[in-house]
Structures are given as C-alpha cells and as structure tokens.
Amino acid sequence: MPEHVEFLLRFLYNATMNNKGRFRLWDYLRPNKGSLFLACFAIMAECGLEISIPFLMNLLLSNGMDRYEKDGEVLYTLHLDFVLLIGGIMVAFALLALVLGIITARFTARTGRALGYELRKAEYRKIQAFSFRNIDGFRTNSLVTRLTNDIQILSDTFCQVLRPLLRAPIQLIFALAFAITMSARLSVVFAVILPVMAGLLIFMAIRARPRFIMVQKALDDINRDTQESLIAMRLIRANDKAGYENEKFAKVNRNLASASKRSLGFIAYNQAIMQFMTYSCTIGILLVGGNLALTAKDADFINDMASFLSYVAQLLASLNMVSNVFMSFTRSEASLSRVKEVMETESEIKDTGDPENIVENGSISFQNVSFRYGKSEKSAVLKDVSFDIPSGAFAGIIGQTGSSKSTLIYLLERFYDVDEGGILASGKDIRQYRLAHLWESIAIAFQSPRLFSGTVRDNLLWGNPKATDADLWDALDICCSKDFVADKLPFGLDTPIGQSGTNVSGGQRQRLCIARALLRKPKILILDDSFSALDRITEGRLKENLRTRLPDMTKIVIAQKVSTIKDADTIIVLNEGRVDGIGKNDDLLKENRIYQDIYRLQEEGKECLPA
C-alpha cells in the first residue's frame, strides 16, 4: 500500500475505530459531540447553499430574459419579477451561508479546544499512572513535548481541517457533476489537470511526513536542555558555565529551526504548486471554452460557460482544500502517533490488589529479591536480597555508593516491580494491596528535599490536607522545626516559601519534608539520607523523637554516615546489590569487613583494616 494512503487511513482509523479499547480521538470528542454535530451540520448546509448559487445564476441567465428578433434586430425582454425572485434567493442564500460560516467557526473552535483539554487531561493521568520504568523509557522531556506541543498540534489540526474535510468531498463531487452536466467538452480539461494535481499532492505528502517527525524530535531535545539548565541554574552560575550552556542551547535551537524550515517549506511549496495548477486549469478552460463559444455562437452556451466557471472555481477550491487537509494530516499524524504511543502504553505496575487488604502494621520482609532497571540489562542491580524488619523497628541501610540502597525503597513503594522474589508488608505481598492503600501506609523523605511555591502551611498540608494546625505544630516539634518556624520565620506557618525552598536552609528544608511525611501518619517512614544536612545534635534529637513519640511506626533510614544509623535496632549492609551483613552496630563491627571499613574511615579516620 502506498505510504500516503497508509498514513491517512491510519489517522482516520485511530480517530474513529474502536480497536478493543485502544486509543481513538473520538473518545475525546464525545464529551462535546453536541458542538461537533452542530458544526458539521452548519458546514454541510453552508456547502449546499454555496453549490446552489451557480445553479441559480445559470437559471437567472437562462430564463431572466427572452431573446427575439424583430425587423432584423435582436431584442431582449427582461422578466423583472423572475430576476428579483431568483436574485433575492441568491442574496438570502449568501447571507445564510455567512451566518452558517460564523456558526461553523465558533463551534469548531469550541470543539477543538475541548479536544485538547480532554487529551491533555487523559494523557497526564496516564503518565501519573506510569511506573518509573515507563517514564525512563519515554524520557521526561519527550513526555513534556507530547503533553503540550503534540496535543496542541492535534487540537489546531482539528480546527483547521474539519471544515475543509467535510466541504471538499461534497463540493468536489457536486461541482464536478454539475460542471460535466453543463459542458462535457469543457470538462475534458479536468482529465488532464486532476491526475497531475493528485500526483503532486501524493508526492508532497510522502516527502513531508518524515520532516514533521524530525520537528517533534527536535522539540524533545530543546525541552530536555531547557529543563536541565533551569533546574541546574545555581550550579551553572557557580561554575561559570553560562557560555557553555548558551552554546549547547543554540545547537538544539538551530536543529529545531532547521527542521521547522524544511517542514514548513514543504507546506509553502505545496501551496505554490497548487496555486499554479489552479491558474493553469482556469486558463485552459478559458481557452477551450472561448474557442467553443466562438465556434458555437450560442447565447445559451455562453450562459452555461459562466455558470461552469463558477463550478470550476468551487472545484479548484475544493482541490486546494484537499491539498491543505493532506498537509495537515501529514503534520498531525506524527503527533498523533506520539500521543497514541503514550496512551496505549500499559504501566508495568498493575493495580490489581484486593481493595479489602489494608497494611495493618509496619513489618517488612524482602524474600530473595532480584531486580534490574532495564529488561535488556545483563547485570541485576539487586541480587537475591533477603531481610526482615519487624513493625516499629528502627532500621538502618548503609553501603558504598552504587550499592543500590535507594533501589530497595523504590521496590517497597512499587515504583518498580521486582523481577524475582517478593516483598511482604504486614505479612502480605505488596502486590496484593491496592496502590493507594500501599502508598497511604508508606511515607518517604528524600535526601534532596522538594518544597513547592506557597507557604509553610501549604507545603505541610500537601502531605495531609486534613491536618489541623495542632497536627502541623506537633509534626514540626518532632522534627525539631517548631522553634525556627514560630520564632525565625516572619509569618510562622504562613511564611511564603520560594520555588524549591530557596529561602530556607538545606537542613530546614529536610526537616520540613520529614514533617510533611509524618503528617501522613504512615505505618512505615523512610528517610532516604534525609539527615545529610543536619548537625549531630539536631540529628540526635530528631531520631530520639521518632523513637519515643512514634514507637509503632517502622523507621527505615538510608545513610552514608555510620553515626546516623549506628544506634539502629538492625543495620543492613549492602555491597554491589547484595546483602553483605545484617545486625546491630557492635555485631557488624566484629564480623562485617565492609561495615568495619566504613566505620573506621568515618568515626576514627584510620586506614582500612589490612587484607
């Protein structure tokens, strides 16, 4: 099948057919089907009125006056009543077509905006349901482009092509039929021009499609670089790398400009070629028709030719519409396929747990867990990991950089699913819980604390919107933050927080994020190196508060420093994705070489033990 036919059929199929629950545009037009049907009705009615006007004009020219000879002189009798009647009808049709055109524009725009709204909403929800592995596969910058630019292209395309898509075939068929009926001899010109125009249109569509795909990929790259540079702005300034980043951005910007130039150039070429063919067709008809008129010397033929030219204008206009529709489909098909890829990607995390299952306590058990981030990766980052943490325990996880400490937490939260083995929470496999129930029972505070624009109160309530002020102050007190919020921040809980928390220190951000996590009242609290910016006194007070005031909550602390976890009930030592040792601080100091090395380097500043 020719490529141009294949992509057009694929576009229309994806837009309309119910392919066993797979993505189709009609599902996102359905909420505004009333506006859509009204727009379609107005388009077809407007087209019918415009098609009838040349017919009425021919009727007026043929019957509006009588021609007769008297005494060798040609005389005409005007039927004024008939002329006024037909002329009035033509004016009424023209005015009604104008009104219908306004209705078409309004409801087409309304439906197009609604399509964009529904698509963005559905795609965003889809992305929110993705596993981390799904997001890794698409890349964040590509998802941003698909969520914004690609959907905007589809929305704009709908607004641009709905009218010509309905008008063009109706106008083309009826105009061609009336034109052939009026003059089969003049219609011979179409037999030459139409195949040429169709061939050029097909050629342009085939050549344009890969260029539009390159534009979307270039947009992915520019979104990636923009996102990275804005997030790392302080690092860029601190290392005087603004010039390097400007040059890197200029490169991807040039790539986007070049890809856009090549793609939009094809649209310009298409319009110019179609305009040339339109003029050629008109000139050909005038030459052939003029010669026939001179030969025929028939007034009726001249009248027919005037109406014929009106239908020719409509026919050529419909061909131009078809050309523009093809170009629009070519551009939007690339975006449609990218949006469709997101919408039809199934999350690797299946939320099929029993709604009746509730995480009743904070006990955790890893049973022979193995995991790799990429399915094609040969080496697993976690290998046959097994350990148990009883409910209410204070557990520490330590290991050298790259030992996959944080990966354990991602698996416990089901950000990823294990490849082998199983993870139990409260005695049940975590896959037996609904994700909402699992996530309600687990709270995480990360090493890189993330605060949002708003007030201190807004950020804390993000953890639990139902929390009272008493709950907020209690969580802040546990995290040793009550004094600095009440006494050092100018408006207390209502103090504005800058974007990413730039107006508070790193340690304050970490404590606020821990307080936010505590407000969820989880069964399991995970602190992923969340004490890294705290001094030892504050760290000690905070850990003591967690022990004494939240005795039933399981606390898991991932740490780089031995001092953070040496008083834990149990310490898990990881090495290259395997459990190298489990026990208390004193036991590990006697038996575990890796823990000994970390301890002595950090606590005593001595060389590692000899081999």
N, C-alpha and C positions, 0 to 999 in steps of 0.2 A: 504494500500500500504506500502511495507517495507520502512523504513526511508531512507536507502541509495539510493533507486530508486527515492524516492520523492525529495530529495535534489538535485540529479543530474538532474532530469527533470526540477526542479525549476530553477537551474542555467542556463541550456540551454534555457529555456523559457524566463527568464529575459534577457538573452543575445541577443535573436533574435526576439521574437514575438512582434508585435505592439499591445500593450494592451491599446488601446484607449488613446494614448499619454503618457502612464506611462513610467517609466524608463526602458531602454534596452541598453545593451552595443553596439549594432550595430550602434546606432545613433552616438556614439563617435568614432567608427571605420570608418564610412562613409567618413570623410574628407581625409582619407588616404587609400581608398579602392583600389587604383591602386597598392600600395605597398603590400597590403594584398593579392590581387588576384595573383600577381606575385609570392609571397612567397608560396601560396597554389599550384600554378601550378608547381613550382620548387620542392615542397615536393612530389607531386604525381608522377611527372616524375622521380625523383630520386628513389622513391619506386618501380616504374615499372622496372627501369633498374636493381635494386638490385634483384628483384624477377626473372628476366630473366636470371641472371648469373648462378644459379644452373641448370636451364634447358639447357643452352648452355654447361655447364660442363658435364651433362649427355649425351648430343648429341655428345660431343667430345669423351667421354669414350666409347660410344656405336659404333660410326662409324669412329673413328680416326684410327682404325687398324682392320685388319681381322685376325681371328684365324683359323688355319687349321692344319691338321696332315699329315705328310709325313714320310713314313718309320717308323711309330710308334712314331714319335717325333712331339711335339706340336710346331708349328712355328707361328710367327706373321708378318704381313705385315703392315707397317706404311704408312698411306696416308698423307704425309707431307703437301701437298698443303691444304688439308682439315683442318689439325691441325693448320696450320699457319693462315688460314682464320678465323676459329672459335676462336682461341686464340687471334687473333688481334681484333676481335669484342668484346671479353670479356674485353680486356685491354681498348679498346675505351669506352665501357660502364662504366667501373670502373672510368676512368678519367672524363667522362661526369658527372657521379654521384657525383664525388668530386666537380666539378665546380657548379653543382646544389646545393650541400650542402652548399657551400660558399654563393651562392645567397640567399638560404633559411635563413641562419643565419643573413645575412645583412638586408634583408627586414623584417624579423620577428622582429628583434631588433628595426628597424626604426618604424614599426607599433606599437610595444609595448610601445615605448617611446611616440609616438603620442597619443596613448590611454590614458596614464597617464596625458599628458598635457591637452587633451580635457576634461577629467573627472575633474581634479583639477580646471580648468577654470570654468566649468559649476557649480561645487559644490560651489565654492567660490561666484559666482554670486548668487546662490540660497541662501546661508547664508546671503549675503548682503541684500537680499530682505525679510528676516525673520522679523517678529515682535519681540519685546523684549520677549513676552510670548513664542514664538517658541524657542528662544535662551535659556530662562530659563528652558524649558522642556528638551533640549538636554544636557545642561551644556557646558561651553566653552571648557573645557579640552577634552571632548568627541568629540566635533566638530573638534578640532585640530587633534586628532588621526584619525578621519575619513577622513580628508582632506589630511593628509600626509601618515601615515603608511598604512591605509586600501587601498588607491588608489595605493600606491607603490606595495602592495601585488598583486593587480589585474593586474597591468602592468607586474610585474615579472612573474605571473602565465601565462599570455598570451604568453610571450616569451618562457616559459618553455614547455607549453603543445600544442602549435599549431602544431609543427612538429609531436610529437607522437600521437596527437589526429587524424591527417589525416593518418599518416603512419600505425598506429596499426591496424585499421579495414581492410585496404586494404591488408597489409602484412599478417594478420591473416587469412583472407578468402582465398587468393590465395595460401599461403604456405600450409594451411590445405588441400585445394583442390588438389594441386599437390602432396602432401605427400600421401593422400589417393589413388590418381590415381596410384602412383608408387608402393605402397605396402599397401593394405588394412589390411594385417595381422599385420604389424608393427604399424599401426595407432590405433590398439586396446589399446596401452599404453596410448594414449590421453584420451580415455574414462574413464580411472581411474584417471589420474593426473588432467585433466582440471576441473572437478567438485570440487575437493579438493582445487585447487588454487582459483577458483571463490568464494567458501565458505569462505576461509580465507580472501580474499580481501574485501568481504562484511562486515565481522566481524570487520576488522581493520578500515574500513571507518566509521562504526557506532560508534565505540568507540572513534575515533579520533576527530570527529566533535565538541563535547562539549568542548574538551580540547583547540581547537583553538579559540573558542569563549571566553574562560577564559583568553587566552593570550591577546586578544584585550581589554578586560575589565581591565586587569592589566595595559596595556599601558595607558588607560584613567586615571587611578589613578596616575601613575607616571608622566604623563603630568600635571595633576592638581597640585600635590605637587611641581613640579619643577617651574611651572608658579607662584604659590603663593609665594614661597620662594624667587625667583628672584625679584619679584615686591616689596616685603617687606624686602629687604636686609638691608636697613638702620635701620628699626625697630628691626630686628633680632640682628644686631650688638649692637644697643643701649641698648638692654635688655639682652645681653649676652646669647642668645638662640641658638647659632650655634650648640652646642652639642645636644640640643633637636631636632632641625631641621634635623641634620645628622641622628639621630636615627629614626626619622619619615620617612625620605627618605630611609634609609636602610630597613625598614619594607616593603614598597611598592616595593622596588627593589628586595627583597627576594621573594615576591609574584610573581613578573614578571619572575624571574629566575626559580622559581618552576613550574609555569605554562608552560614556554617555555620548560623546561626539560621534563615534561610529554608529551607535544605535539610532540616535535621533537623526543622523544624516540619512539613514535609510528611509525614515519617515518622510523627510524633505524630498528625497529622490522619488519616492512613490507618488507624492502629491504632484510634483512637477511632471512626471511621466503621464499620470492620469489626466492632468490638465491638458497636456499636449495631445493625447489621444482624443479627448473630448472636442477640442478645437478641430482636429483632423476629421473627426466624424461629422461635425457640423458643416465644415467646408465641403466635404464630399457630398453630403445630402443636398446642400445648396446648389452645387454644380450639377449633379444629376437631376435634381428637381427643377432647376431653372431650365435646363435643356428640354426636359419633358414638357414643361409649361409652355415654352415657346413653340414646341412641336405640336402640342395638343390644341393650343389656343382655346382652351376651355375654362370658362369662369369657375365652374364647379371644381375643376381640378386645382385651380389656384386657391380657392377657399379650403379645399381639403389639405392642400400643402401647408397653409397657415396653421391649421389645427395639428397637422402631422409634426410640424416643427415644435409645437408646444409639447407634444408627447415625446418627441426626441429629447427635448431639454429635460423632461422628467426622467426619461430612461437613462440618460447620461448621468444625471444627478444621482440616480439610484446606484449606478455602477460605481460612482465615486464613493457613495456611502458604503458599498460592499468592500471597496478597497480600504477605506478607513477602519471598517469593522475588522477586517483581516489583520491590519497592522495592530489594532488594539488587542485583539485576541492573541497575536503573537507575543506582544509585550506582557500581557497579564497571565498568559499560560505559564511563563516561567515563575511568576509569583504564586500562581495557584498551586503549582506542583510543590513549591516550598512550604506553603501553608498546609497543604494536604499531607505532606510528609510528617509534619508535627502532629496534626490532628489524628493521623492513623497510627502513630507510634504508640504502642502499648507500654505502659510503665512496667518495668521489671518487678516492681513491688506490687503484689496483688493483695488488695484489701479484702480478704475473704474470711477473716476470723469470725468467730461466733460473737454476736453482739452481747450475749449474756455473760461472756467471760470478762472479769474485772481483775486488774492487778491488785491483789489484796495486801501484799507486803513487798518489801524491797529485796528479797533474796534473788540472787543471780547465779546462773551456772552455765559456763561455756563447756561444751562437750565435743572434743575432737574437731574444732572449727578450723577450716582452711578457707582461704579467700584470695582472689586476685582481682585487681581493678578492671583489667581488660580481659575479655574472654579469650583473646588470642595470645595473652601473655603466657610465657612458658613457666615462669617462676611465680609462685604464690607469695604474697606479702605476709600472710599469716599461715602457719603450717601446724596442724594438729594441736591447736591451743585448747587446753582444758584447765579450769579452775572453778572454785565455788566461793561465793561471798554471801554470808548469812545476812538476813534482814537486820538493819540497824547498825551494821558494822561500819567502821572507818577503814577503808581500803586504799592503799596507795599503789600506783603503777609507775614504774621507773624503768629506764633503759636508755641506751645510747641513741643519738639522733638517727632516725631512719629505722627504728626497731618496730614501727607500726603501732605505737601506743594509742594514738588518736583513732586508728582504724578500728580498734576494739569498740570504741564508743559509737562510731558510725554504724557498726553492725548491731549493737544493742538497741539503737534507736530505729533500726531498719531503714537507714538512709541507703544502705545496700543490703542485699540478701547474701547469706553465706553460700559458698559453693559446695562445701561438705560440712557435715556435722550439724549441730543445733545449739541454740541459745535458749535457756529457760529463764523466765521471770516469774516469781511467785509460783514456781513448780510447773508451769506450763510453757510449751514452746511459744516464743513471741509471735510466731505466725498464726497462732490460734486466737490472738487478740485483734480486735479492730484497731486500725492505726490510731484513730482518735483516742481510744482508751489507753493504748500503749504510751502515746505521747503525753497524755494527761498525767501519767504516773512518773514521767522522767523529765527532769529539767537540767539544762546544760548552761554553764557559764564558760565562755571560751577565753583563751589567752588574749586574743585581740578583741577587746570589748567593743561592742557596737551599740552606740546610743543614737537616737533619732532626733531630728529637729522637733522642738516642742519644749515643754517644761520638765522638771524633775518628776513631777506627778504623772505627766503623760507617759514618760518612759517606764515608770514603775507599774502603772496601770496596764501597760502593754502586756505585762506578764499575767495579770489577773484584773480584768475590767471591773469586777465586782468588789474588789478590795476596798475597805474603808480606810479613812485616814489613820485610824488606830493600827490597822494591819500594816500600812506603809511605814509608820514610825517603828513598829515592832521589828519589821524586816531590816530596816536601816540600823536599828540598835544591835541586832545580831551581827550585822556586817561591819560594826564599828564605824558607821557613817552618820549616825544620828546627830552627833555634835557638829560636824562640819556642814551638814545641810541646814541645821537650825541656826547655827551661830555665824558661819562664814559665808554662806550664800545669801545675797541681799534680800531675796524674797522667799527663802525657805523652799518648800515644795513647789512653789510657783515660779521659781527662778528659771528663766529660759536657758535651754541647752543648745549650743551651736551645733551645726551639722557635724556628725560623727563625734560630738562631745569635745570639741576643741577648746572650750573654755573651762574645762576641769582637767586635773592631772591624770596621768595613766593609772595610778593607784586608786584614785577616786572613781574613775570610770569602771575599773574592775570591781570595786565594792558595790557600786550601784547596779552593775549587771548581776552580781551574785544576789543582791536583794531582790531584784526583779525575778530571778529564778526561784527564790524562796517563796515569793508571793503565790506561786502556783500550787504550793503545798504538795510537792511530789512525794512519791514513795522512794524515789532514787534521785539523788542530787549528784551531778557530775561536774567536777571542777577541772577543766582542761587547762592545766598550767595557769590557773586564774590567780595565783598568788605571786606571779613573777615580778610585779611592780610594787609589792608590799614590803615594808621593812619587817624585821623579825618580830618586833614587839606587836605590831598590828596583826601580823600573820598568826602569832601565837594566841592572841585574844580571840581572833575570829574563829580559829579551829576549836578553841575551848568552848566558845558559844555554840558552835554547831554540835559538839559532843553533848553538852549538858542541857541545852534547851531544845534540841531536836533528837532525842535518843532513839526514836523509832525509825528515823529516816536513814536510809543507806547512803553513806557518803563515799564517793569514789574520786580520788584526787590523782590526776596525772601530773607528774612533776619532773623537772630536770634536776632539782636540788634535793639531796638526801634529807636536809633539815626540814623540808616541808612534810615528808611522809615517814620519818623515822619513828614517830610515836604512833603509827597506824596499827590497827588490830592485825592486819595482814598486808604484806607487801608482795606484789607480783613483779618479778624481774623479767623483762623481755630482752631477747637478743636475736636480731635478724629474723623477726617474725615468729620466734618460738618462745615458750615459757622456759626460762633458764633456772628459775627458782621461785619458791613461794614460802613465806614465813614471816616472822617478826624480825625487827631490826637486829637484835642480838644473834638470832639464829643464822641470819644471812651473812652477818659479819664473820661467823665462824666457818660457814660452809660454801658460800657462793662467791666465786672469784670476781665476777663482773661487779657485783654489789660492793665487794671489798675495794676494787679499784676506784669506783665512783666515790665511795665514802672517803677514802684516804686522800684522793685528789681534792675533794671539796672541803672536808672537815679538818684535815690535818696538813694539807698542802705538801704531802710527801710523794715520792715516786711510787709507781705501781709495784706490787709485790714481784719479786723475781720469778722468772719462769721455772 
